[in-house]
Amino acid sequence: MFDKGIIRKSGGPRKDNETRYNEWEGLCHSTKKLQSNDFIITLSKSKGGAHCINSDNYIMREHQLHLVFPGQQSHFNILDYTVIYQLRISKINFDKICCALRFSQHLYRKNPIQNLTQTEFDIIRYELMTIGNELEMDRPLLEIICSRARVILQEISRILEKRINDISLFIMPSVLSDFLRLVELNYNRDRTVTYYAKKLNVSSDYLASLTRHYLNVTPKQIIRNHILVESMRLLAVVPMTIKEAMYQLGFQDHVTFNHFFKSLTGMSPSEFQKRQ
């Protein structure tokens, strides 16, 4: 995104093409207005500029946090000396970690820019830089990246909790939290929405209405994306054959697993392994 100025560090996409991290500093500069399918966390320390998200313009000043969700358009107009720390997470990985956001996504979308204290800025900057350092490793670990990203989302939730008066209106219901935990535990046993709805003693339609309202995804997408991220982790990080990974993920035959993986990534499991 920031192609002029001084790029101090760049992580990915060498090993993990789903996550990218950049540090940038410079003066006058504009980025193209693009629609991204990434979740983008940006920390800025700026003396002047603006960040446009969809049709809204936000003035850049001092220490700020900027959030852009998948499907949104955004671009920066840097007018004075600015330092940027930016993490871009693909929608696939974001759907896996978005449960770390304690409130409905509507809250974060309504409040995409937050002015930070120096302490808040330093806490999030440390976590972003740690992810950047991990991405510089020869074999970055997805578990570490996701764990650090969850911490950042929890810190962001804490920041908004301090600033929003009617925060109780955005708290996720316990049944949705229970659903996310059940997917973590049972994704390799059953991948149907009906199974989880019965476990939670709710209808599939009600569960779908919750996930759409609070997480902006369907239950099926949550289950599918969790399986995909686990597939990528097993194939890339653990010295495991495709057949072993397939059975661990709950697939009974290679054809079904191959079709599932390729339909979501554009490559077969074997092609993915060769690129790691």
Sequence and secondary structure as in RCSB ss.txt:
>XXXX:A:sequence
MFDKGIIRKSGGPRKDNETRYNEWEGLCHSTKKLQSNDFIITLSKSKGGAHCINSDNYIMREHQLHLVFPGQQSH
FNILDYTVIYQLRISKINFDKICCALRFSQHLYRKNPIQNLTQTEFDIIRYELMTIGNELEMDRPLLEIICSRAR
VILQEISRILEKRINDISLFIMPSVLSDFLRLVELNYNRDRTVTYYAKKLNVSSDYLASLTRHYLNVTPKQIIRN
HILVESMRLLAVVPMTIKEAMYQLGFQDHVTFNHFFKSLTGMSPSEFQKRQ
>XXXX:A:secstr
   SSEEEEEE SSS TTEEEEEEEESSEE   EE SEEEEEEEEEEEEEEEETTEEEEEEEEEEEEE TT EEE
EEE S EEEEEEEEEHHHHHHHGGGS B HHHHHH  EEE  HHHHHHHHHHHHHHHHHHTSSS  HHHHHHHHH
HHHHHHHHHHHHH TTGGGGB  HHHHHHHHHHHHHTTT   HHHHHHHHTS HHHHHHHHHHHHSS HHHHHHH
HHHHHHHHHHHTS   HHHHHHHTT  SHHHHHHHHHHHHSS HHHHHHH 
